[in-house]
Amino acid sequence: MNFLKLLILFFILPILTYSQFFDDFSDGDFITNPSWSGDINQFEVDSNYSLHLNDTIASTSYLSVSSDFFYNTSWEFNVRLDFSPSTNNYAKVYIASDTDDLSAPLNGVFVKIGGQTGSIDEVSLYTQVGTNSSKIIDGMDGLATNNPEFKIKVTRNLLGDWELFVDTNGVYFSQGTVFDTTISKSLFMGVYCRYTITRSDKFWFDDFIINGSPTIIFNHTFKNKEINIPFDLVGRNTNSIRKNNFSLYFNKSGNIEKRYILE
């Protein structure tokens, strides 16, 4: 538990904390800074500095990394599949999960690329509770049918309004919106691949950017113009705990009123 001291002149509730996660694999590594874990022997950072599935058999593989971003958050990432997806060959990007094992029962939210029968493969948003998944945003049919290569963005506001975007040529297009509060927190995010032997080295992921709030803090009092805020940074990588990555927004009746940079 860390304590961040904020000098303030007045007291408005609640307090939202904001920070950022970023990984473009330009260091040639996914083991450190930040540390991805899971089926590490099935992945590599290739010569183009992208995260690449590099297996030799039919299987499922995943990698996950600590991420507790959830409220007022945007997630962005690139995906490339060098094949036409099917029910046995598809990708999922978990933007939120309560466990690091993305092959186990979990509570989370993921974007699924492909996985349908025929020529209707799409990019859609799902929630997952245990082993049961529910599609909450149904993307455009056929968008992921042939060798999909996208930039994808998901947003969630404080109340639970979600929106899914796909960029195929430099412009984001909305795939739909939904209000959903099935999942209320995150501890991890990551990638999951299901594949046959001929597709076992044809998945790429890159340029993960997350901006948002990992924690909501309520009902903290202060005196002498100082407030000590308990701030839980479970599993946070070293890039995101630098003080200049944080700011505080003071919100009253749902409207952002003031912004302070931590000293």
N, C-alpha and C positions, 0 to 999 in steps of 0.2 A: 504494500500500500504506500503510495506517494502522497505528499501533501504540498499543494501548490498555493502559494500565498498571492492573493490579488488585492491590490489597493483599490477601494471603491468609495464612492461618495454617497451612495444610496443603495437600497435593497429592493430588487425586483425578482420575482419568481416566474418560472423555473430557470435554472442555468443549464445551457447546453454547451458541451465541449466539442470542438472541431479539430480534426487533424487529417493526415493524408498517408496513404500507402501507395508505393510505386515500385514496380519491378519490370524492367525491359530486358533483363538478362545480359546487359552489355558487359558485365564482368565475367561472362563465360561460365557462370556457376549458378546453381539453384540450391546449394546446400547451406550457404552462409549469406547473411545480410541481404535479404531475409532467408530464413532456413525453412525450405520446403521438406516435407517428409512423406513417407508412404512407400510406393513401389519405385524406389529411387534407381534400381538397376534397369528399369524399363524406360527411363527417360534420359535425355541428354540436352545440353545447350549446343545447337549445331553451329556451323561456320557462319551463319547469318545472324547469330545471337538470338535465336528463337528457341522456346521450349519445345522439344521434339520427342514424340513417342518413338522408341527405337527397340521394339520387341521383335521376336522371330517366330512366335507361336500365336494361336488363337487364344484370347484371354480377355480379362478386364484389368485395367490398371488405373491408379489414381495418385495424385500428389495433393497435399494440402499445406496451408500455411496459416499462422495465427492471424486472425482478423476479427475484431469485435465491432466493426462499423455496422450500423444498422439504421439509425434515425437520421432523417434529413440527409440521406446519403445517395451518391451516384457511383456506380461501378462501370468501368469501361475496360474493354479488352479486345484483342484480335484473335480470330480463329480461322484456321485453314484446314480443310479436309480434302486431300487429293484423291477423291473418289466420289461416287454417287452414294449417299448414305442409304441404309436399309435398317431393318429391325435388328440386325446383328452387327451393324457398323454405324456407330453414332457417338457423339460427344455430349457431355454435360459439364457445365461450369457452375459449380456451387458458389453462389455469392454469399451465402450464409449457411452455417452448420453449427450444431452444438457439440460435435465430435470431430476429431481429426481423421477418423477412419471413414472415408466416403463410400466404402463398400459395405458398411454395416448399417443397421437401422439407425436413423437419425432424425432430428427435427431441423429442417432447413428450407432454403429456397434455391432453385437452380434454373439455369437457362439450358434447354435441350436443343441441340442442333441435329436435325435428322431423326431417324428412328421410326419412320412411318413406312407403310407398305406402298409400293407403286411410286408414282411421280408427284406425291403431295408433301414431300419432306419440307419441314418448316422450321422456324426459330420460334420457340414458345417458352413461356415462363410457368414454372410449377412450384408448388409447395410440397413438402414431404414431411409426413408425421410417421415415425417408425419405418415401416416398409411400404406405406401407402402414399402414392403421389397423386396430386390433383392439378390439372392444368388450369391456371387462373388467367392467363393471357394467351389466346390462340392466334399465333402468327399467320402470315399470309401463306396459303398452300403453294407449294412448288418453289418457294424462295431458296430452299437449300437442296434442291434436287441434283444439280450437276456441279461437282467439285466446288462446294461453297467456300468462299473466302470473304469474311466480313469483319467489320468493326461493330461491336455490340455495346449498347449502353442500357443500363437499368437504373431507374430512380425510385426512391421511396421517400415520402415526406414524413413528418412527425406523426400524423394521424393514421397513416396506413394506406395512402394512395400510391399505387405503383404504376409505372409506365415503362414499356419495353421499346427500344429503338434498334434499328439495324441500318448500317451504312454500307452500301455496296459500291458507291462511286463518289465518295467525298461528302455526302449529305446524309444526315440521319433522317430516317422515316419511321414514324411511330407504328408499332405493331398492335397497339391497343393499350387501354388503361383498365385498372380495376382497384377496388377498395378491398383489402384483405388484411386481417390481423391474426391469421392462424399462427404465424411465427412471430415471436416478440423479441428475439435477441440472436446474437451470433458470437461464436468464439473462433471460427475457422472459415476459410474459403478454399477453393481448389478446383482441380480438373479431374474428370473421370472419363475414361475411354472404354468402349466395348468394341471388339474387333475380331474379324476372322484373320487367318494367317496371311492372306494376300493384302490386308489393310493394316498390318501390324506396325508399319513404320510410316504411316501417311497422315498423322495428326500433328498440327503445329498450333502453339498458343504464344501470345506475346503482348507486351505493352499493357500490363495491368495497372490501372489507376483507380484509386478509391478515394473519394473525398466525402467526409461526413462526420457523424457524431457517434462515438462508441458508448457514451454514458449520458444519462439524464440524472441530474442531481437536484433534489427538492429540499425545501425547508431548512436552509442553512442560515443561521443568524450571525450577526457580526457586531463588534463593538470596536471603538477606537479606530474606525475606518479601515479595519483589516478583517479578512475572512480566510479561514483555513478550510480548504475544500478537499475532502478525501476523494482520491482519484485512482480507480482500480485499472491498472494497465496489464491485464492478464495476457501473457504470451506476446506482448507487443515487441516488434523487431526494433533494432536500434535506430533505424532511419526515422521512425515516426515518433520517438520520444524526445527529440530535440525541442527545446523550448520554443524556437521560432516556427515550429509546425503547429502550434496551438493558438487558439483564440477562444474567447468566450462571448456568447450572445445572450443577452438578457431579454427574456420573452415574457410579455404580459398579454393575456387574452389572445394568444396565438400570433401576436405581431412582434417582429424583431425590432427592438428599440435602440439598443446600444451595443457597441462592439469594443472589446478591450484586448490588447495584445499583452500576453504575460511577460512580466519583467524578469 
